[in-house]
Amino acid sequence: MILIPGPVNVPQSVSFAATRVVNHRSDEFREVVKSLEEKMIKHFDSSRVALLTGSGTLAVESMVFSLLKRGEKVIVFTYGEFSNRLLDSINRRGCTTKVYSKPAGEGFSLEDVKVALDENKDADAVALVHNETSTGIAFRNLGEVAKLVKNSGKKFIVDSVSGFAAYEIDVNNWHIDAIATGSQKALASVPGVGFVAMSEEGVSELHDDDMPNYLNLKLALKFQDKHETPFTPSTGAFFASLRAAEILEMEGLKNRIKRHDACSRYLRSVLSSISFSLFGNESNFSNTVVAWIPPIPSKTLREELKKRGIEISGGMGELRDKIIRIGILGVVDDRAISRLLLSLSDVLKQDIEIKPPADCKLPEFLRQEVIW
């Protein structure tokens, strides 16, 4: 059982779809490209969604290079490993950055954002990571942050690789210029497809100057206008992601968000009840990753759970040997949470009462496709 921050366990029909290899210039595959963008536009509430073969990092860097220009001033909020990677990408783009940082385990308030905007009225853009899997912290109020940014007249780009489908996102109504995610996270597909959703404003700001073709979102959308991709795609990952997008539609995006929220709240409450030190609080905890300091060495706990068939993650960077990270993305449900807690109880020799809430359950049609 994989409970890491991605890749994730996937429904059986998604796994089967991933085996498809077809001519990527065929009518059959054009229909896949067309249908996948249509469904992802609906899920993001966006104007367009670029479909890219690659990881979430490719989606983020394509967004950075296609919407930011060399020399522009960008406000960047960093609070973990992935927001530092976002900063690095923006610096490599040749932008001037004004960085606001928080220590590991802390997040930003709306007041922090207001201060940064007030102190940098000359900035062209704002960039942040929606959900920081390295620390289990998130911007749970992304819509409010977007309102502040757009009222200041700046572009707003967001790395939501591990946030999409676990929180409400409304690209058009929130006027987010671009937001990136990956197939192997809360969408619950196999790795291999990156998505960049854009509002009308974001599409109008795309440029194709001074960048590698593989990062060129303007080029990607030009080919998608004829239901193709500019370069050879991972056909299996596209078929799998289309099936995953169909399943998300069947479950209902609001229901999936509610399930992520319910599972994360429940797991946090149980761990808190046995005096574990958790990262995050009510205002900033992640719906997709629970991070905590274990009462025994991190490596020991991970090894003991691995013996019981459960794989979780340690920390990253300065937190590498200090914390545990449990990923609850995609199709994680009450059965997975219960199995995890039973194993933790066994390893730690502590009694844990296990009663996951009803909102943590998968709908019956999907429950039959997911084996834990």
C-alpha positions as CSV (number, residue, x, y, z in Angstrom):
1,M,0.0,0.0,0.0
2,I,1.5,3.3,-1.1
3,L,0.8,6.3,1.2
4,I,3.4,8.7,-0.1
5,P,2.9,12.2,-1.6
6,G,2.8,10.7,-5.1
7,P,2.7,8.7,-7.2
8,V,-0.5,7.2,-5.8
9,N,-2.5,4.1,-6.0
10,V,-4.9,4.2,-8.9
11,P,-8.2,2.6,-9.8
12,Q,-7.9,-0.7,-11.8
13,S,-9.5,0.9,-15.0
14,V,-6.9,3.7,-14.9
15,S,-4.1,1.2,-14.6
16,F,-5.5,-0.8,-17.5
17,A,-5.9,2.3,-19.6
18,A,-2.2,3.1,-19.1
19,T,-1.2,0.1,-21.2
20,R,-2.7,1.6,-24.4
21,V,-0.2,2.5,-27.2
22,V,-1.6,4.0,-30.4
23,N,-0.6,6.2,-33.2
24,H,-0.5,9.7,-31.6
25,R,-1.5,11.3,-35.0
26,S,-4.6,9.0,-35.3
27,D,-8.2,10.1,-35.0
28,E,-8.5,7.8,-32.0
29,F,-5.8,9.7,-30.1
30,R,-7.1,13.1,-31.3
31,E,-10.4,12.3,-29.5
32,V,-8.4,11.5,-26.3
33,V,-6.6,14.9,-26.5
34,K,-9.9,16.7,-27.1
35,S,-11.8,14.9,-24.4
36,L,-9.0,15.2,-21.8
37,E,-8.7,18.9,-22.2
38,E,-12.5,19.4,-22.1
39,K,-12.8,17.5,-18.8
40,M,-9.8,19.2,-17.2
41,I,-11.2,22.6,-18.2
42,K,-14.4,21.7,-16.4
43,H,-12.5,20.4,-13.3
44,F,-10.3,23.6,-13.2
45,D,-13.1,26.0,-14.2
46,S,-10.6,27.4,-16.6
47,S,-10.5,28.6,-20.2
48,R,-7.8,26.3,-21.5
49,V,-5.6,23.4,-20.1
50,A,-2.3,22.6,-21.7
51,L,-1.6,18.8,-21.8
52,L,2.1,18.0,-21.5
53,T,4.1,14.8,-21.4
54,G,6.2,15.0,-18.3
55,S,6.1,15.4,-14.5
56,G,4.5,18.1,-12.4
57,T,7.8,19.9,-12.5
58,L,7.6,20.1,-16.3
59,A,4.2,21.7,-16.0
60,V,5.5,24.2,-13.4
61,E,8.5,25.2,-15.5
62,S,6.4,25.5,-18.7
63,M,4.1,27.8,-16.8
64,V,7.1,29.9,-15.5
65,F,8.8,30.2,-18.9
66,S,5.6,30.8,-20.9
67,L,4.0,33.4,-18.6
68,L,7.0,35.2,-17.1
69,K,9.6,37.2,-19.1
70,R,13.2,37.8,-18.4
71,G,13.7,40.8,-16.2
72,E,10.2,40.8,-14.7
73,K,9.9,41.3,-10.9
74,V,8.2,38.4,-9.2
75,I,7.1,38.0,-5.5
76,V,7.7,34.4,-4.4
77,F,6.5,32.9,-1.2
78,T,8.7,30.0,0.0
79,Y,7.9,27.6,2.9
80,G,9.4,24.3,1.9
81,E,11.3,22.3,-0.7
82,F,8.9,22.6,-3.6
83,S,8.4,26.4,-3.2
84,N,12.2,26.6,-3.2
85,R,12.2,24.7,-6.5
86,L,9.6,27.1,-7.8
87,L,11.9,30.0,-6.8
88,D,14.8,28.3,-8.6
89,S,12.8,27.9,-11.8
90,I,11.9,31.6,-11.7
91,N,15.5,32.6,-11.1
92,R,16.6,30.5,-14.0
93,R,14.0,32.2,-16.1
94,G,16.0,35.4,-15.6
95,C,13.4,37.2,-13.4
96,T,14.1,39.5,-10.5
97,T,12.7,37.9,-7.4
98,K,11.5,39.3,-4.0
99,V,11.4,36.3,-1.7
100,Y,9.3,36.0,1.5
101,S,10.1,32.8,3.5
102,K,8.7,30.9,6.4
103,P,10.5,28.2,8.5
104,A,9.6,24.6,7.8
105,G,6.2,23.8,9.2
106,E,4.8,27.4,9.1
107,G,2.6,29.0,6.5
108,F,1.6,32.5,5.3
109,S,-1.4,34.5,6.4
110,L,-3.5,36.8,4.3
111,E,-1.8,39.7,6.2
112,D,1.6,38.4,5.1
113,V,0.4,38.5,1.5
114,K,-1.0,42.0,1.9
115,V,2.4,43.2,3.3
116,A,4.3,41.7,0.4
117,L,2.0,43.3,-2.1
118,D,2.2,46.7,-0.4
119,E,6.0,46.5,-0.2
120,N,6.4,45.6,-3.9
121,K,3.9,47.7,-5.9
122,D,6.3,47.6,-8.8
123,A,6.2,43.8,-9.0
124,D,4.9,42.2,-12.2
125,A,3.8,38.8,-10.8
126,V,3.2,36.7,-7.7
127,A,4.2,33.0,-7.6
128,L,3.5,30.4,-4.9
129,V,3.0,26.7,-4.2
130,H,-0.6,25.9,-3.2
131,N,0.2,22.8,-1.2
132,E,3.7,22.2,0.1
133,T,4.1,18.4,0.4
134,S,7.5,18.7,2.1
135,T,5.9,20.1,5.2
136,G,2.2,19.3,5.1
137,I,1.3,23.0,4.9
138,A,-1.0,24.7,2.4
139,F,-2.6,28.0,1.3
140,R,-6.1,26.8,2.2
141,N,-7.5,30.2,1.2
142,L,-6.2,30.4,-2.3
143,G,-9.3,32.2,-3.6
144,E,-8.8,35.0,-1.1
145,V,-5.1,35.2,-1.9
146,A,-5.9,35.4,-5.7
147,K,-8.3,38.3,-5.0
148,L,-5.6,40.2,-3.3
149,V,-3.0,39.5,-6.0
150,K,-5.3,40.4,-8.9
151,N,-6.6,43.5,-7.2
152,S,-3.0,44.7,-7.1
153,G,-2.8,44.3,-10.9
154,K,-0.2,41.5,-10.9
155,K,0.0,38.2,-12.7
156,F,-0.7,35.2,-10.5
157,I,0.9,31.8,-11.2
158,V,0.4,28.8,-8.9
159,D,2.1,25.4,-8.5
160,S,-0.8,23.2,-7.4
161,V,0.8,19.9,-8.3
162,S,-0.4,18.3,-5.1
163,G,-3.4,20.5,-4.5
164,F,-5.6,20.1,-7.5
165,A,-8.7,18.0,-6.8
166,A,-8.1,18.3,-3.1
167,Y,-9.2,21.9,-2.7
168,E,-11.6,24.2,-4.5
169,I,-10.0,25.9,-7.5
170,D,-11.8,28.3,-9.8
171,V,-9.3,29.6,-12.3
172,N,-11.7,31.8,-14.2
173,N,-13.6,33.4,-11.4
174,W,-10.5,33.8,-9.3
175,H,-8.6,35.2,-12.3
176,I,-5.6,33.0,-11.7
177,D,-3.4,33.4,-14.8
178,A,-2.1,29.9,-14.7
179,I,-2.0,26.9,-12.3
180,A,-0.1,23.7,-12.8
181,T,-0.6,20.1,-11.6
182,G,0.4,16.5,-12.4
183,S,-1.5,13.4,-13.2
184,Q,0.0,11.3,-10.4
185,K,-1.5,13.2,-7.5
186,A,-5.1,13.8,-6.4
187,L,-6.3,13.1,-10.0
188,A,-5.3,9.5,-9.2
189,S,-3.7,8.7,-12.5
190,V,-0.3,7.3,-13.4
191,P,2.7,9.5,-13.7
192,G,3.5,11.1,-17.1
193,V,1.1,14.0,-17.8
194,G,1.5,17.6,-16.7
195,F,-1.4,20.1,-16.8
196,V,-1.4,23.9,-16.9
197,A,-4.8,25.5,-16.6
198,M,-5.2,29.1,-17.7
199,S,-7.8,31.8,-17.5
200,E,-8.5,34.0,-20.5
201,E,-6.0,36.5,-19.0
202,G,-3.4,33.8,-18.7
203,V,-3.9,32.7,-22.3
204,S,-3.5,36.2,-23.6
205,E,-0.2,36.6,-21.7
206,L,1.4,33.6,-23.2
207,H,4.6,34.3,-25.2
208,D,7.0,32.1,-27.1
209,D,10.2,34.2,-26.8
210,D,13.5,32.9,-25.4
211,M,12.5,29.5,-24.2
212,P,12.8,25.8,-25.2
213,N,10.1,24.5,-27.4
214,Y,9.2,21.7,-25.0
215,L,8.2,24.4,-22.4
216,N,6.2,26.5,-24.8
217,L,2.6,26.5,-23.8
218,K,1.6,28.7,-26.7
219,L,2.8,26.0,-29.0
220,A,1.1,23.3,-27.0
221,L,-2.3,25.1,-27.3
222,K,-1.7,25.7,-31.0
223,F,-1.5,21.9,-31.5
224,Q,-4.4,21.2,-29.1
225,D,-6.6,23.5,-31.3
226,K,-6.4,20.6,-33.8
227,H,-6.6,18.0,-31.0
228,E,-2.9,17.0,-31.2
229,T,0.3,17.5,-29.2
230,P,3.4,19.1,-30.7
231,F,5.7,16.2,-29.7
232,T,5.2,12.5,-29.2
233,P,3.1,12.1,-26.0
234,S,3.0,9.3,-23.5
235,T,-0.1,7.7,-25.0
236,G,-0.7,5.4,-22.1
237,A,-0.5,8.1,-19.6
238,F,-3.0,10.2,-21.7
239,F,-5.5,7.3,-21.8
240,A,-5.1,6.8,-18.1
241,S,-5.5,10.4,-17.2
242,L,-8.6,10.6,-19.4
243,R,-10.1,7.7,-17.5
244,A,-9.1,9.3,-14.2
245,A,-10.7,12.6,-15.2
246,E,-13.9,10.6,-16.1
247,I,-13.8,9.0,-12.7
248,L,-13.3,12.4,-11.0
249,E,-16.4,13.6,-12.9
250,M,-18.4,10.5,-11.7
251,E,-17.4,11.0,-8.1
252,G,-17.9,14.7,-8.3
253,L,-15.1,17.2,-7.7
254,K,-16.8,18.6,-4.6
255,N,-17.1,15.1,-3.2
256,R,-13.5,14.3,-3.8
257,I,-12.4,17.5,-2.1
258,K,-14.7,16.7,0.8
259,R,-13.1,13.2,1.1
260,H,-9.6,14.6,1.1
261,D,-10.6,17.0,3.8
262,A,-12.4,14.4,5.9
263,C,-9.6,11.9,5.7
264,S,-6.9,14.4,6.6
265,R,-8.8,15.9,9.5
266,Y,-9.5,12.4,10.9
267,L,-5.9,11.2,10.6
268,R,-4.7,14.5,12.2
269,S,-7.1,14.1,15.0
270,V,-6.1,10.5,15.8
271,L,-2.4,11.3,15.7
272,S,-3.0,14.4,17.9
273,S,-4.9,12.3,20.4
274,I,-1.8,10.1,21.0
275,S,0.4,13.2,21.5
276,F,2.2,13.2,18.1
277,S,3.7,16.5,17.1
278,L,2.0,17.6,13.9
279,F,2.9,20.3,11.4
280,G,0.2,22.8,10.6
281,N,-2.9,24.1,12.2
282,E,-6.5,24.7,11.4
283,S,-5.7,27.6,9.1
284,N,-2.9,26.0,7.0
285,F,-2.8,22.2,7.2
286,S,-2.6,20.2,4.0
287,N,-5.5,18.1,2.8
288,T,-3.1,15.7,1.0
289,V,-0.1,15.2,3.2
290,V,0.1,14.8,7.0
291,A,3.5,15.6,8.3
292,W,4.6,14.9,11.9
293,I,7.5,14.2,14.2
294,P,7.4,10.5,15.2
295,P,8.1,9.3,18.7
296,I,10.7,6.8,17.4
297,P,13.3,7.4,14.7
298,S,11.8,8.2,11.3
299,K,13.8,5.5,9.5
300,T,12.7,2.8,12.0
301,L,9.0,3.7,11.7
302,R,9.2,3.6,7.9
303,E,11.0,0.3,8.0
304,E,8.5,-1.3,10.4
305,L,5.5,-0.1,8.3
306,K,7.2,-1.4,5.1
307,K,7.4,-4.9,6.8
308,R,3.6,-4.6,7.1
309,G,3.1,-3.7,3.5
310,I,2.8,0.1,3.9
311,E,5.1,2.6,2.3
312,I,5.2,6.1,3.7
313,S,7.8,9.0,3.3
314,G,10.4,10.6,5.4
315,G,11.2,14.3,5.3
316,M,13.1,16.3,2.7
317,G,16.1,18.6,2.9
318,E,16.7,19.7,6.5
319,L,13.8,17.6,7.7
320,R,15.0,14.4,6.0
321,D,15.6,12.3,9.1
322,K,13.2,14.3,11.4
323,I,9.7,13.9,10.2
324,I,7.2,11.4,8.6
325,R,5.0,12.3,5.7
326,I,1.8,10.4,4.9
327,G,0.3,11.0,1.5
328,I,-3.5,10.7,1.4
329,L,-4.1,11.8,-2.2
330,G,-6.3,10.5,-4.9
331,V,-8.4,7.4,-3.9
332,V,-7.2,7.0,-0.3
333,D,-10.3,6.1,1.8
334,D,-11.4,4.8,5.2
335,R,-10.0,1.3,4.5
336,A,-6.5,2.7,3.8
337,I,-6.6,5.0,6.8
338,S,-7.8,2.1,9.0
339,R,-5.1,-0.2,7.8
340,L,-2.5,2.5,8.4
341,L,-3.7,3.2,12.0
342,L,-3.8,-0.5,12.8
343,S,-0.2,-0.9,11.7
344,L,0.8,2.2,13.6
345,S,-0.9,0.8,16.7
346,D,1.1,-2.4,16.3
347,V,4.4,-0.7,15.7
348,L,4.1,1.8,18.5
349,K,2.4,-0.5,21.0
350,Q,-0.4,2.0,21.5
351,D,-4.2,1.5,21.4
352,I,-5.8,3.6,18.7
353,E,-9.6,3.8,18.3
354,I,-10.4,3.6,14.6
355,K,-13.6,5.1,13.3
356,P,-13.1,7.0,10.1
357,P,-16.0,9.3,9.1
358,A,-18.4,8.5,6.4
359,D,-17.1,11.3,4.2
360,C,-13.7,9.5,4.1
361,K,-15.3,6.6,2.1
362,L,-15.2,6.2,-1.7
363,P,-18.4,5.9,-3.6
364,E,-19.4,2.3,-4.1
365,F,-18.6,2.2,-7.9
366,L,-15.1,3.4,-7.2
367,R,-14.6,1.4,-4.0
368,Q,-14.8,-1.8,-6.1
369,E,-12.0,-0.5,-8.3
370,V,-9.5,0.3,-5.5
371,I,-7.7,-2.4,-3.6
372,W,-5.9,-1.7,-0.4
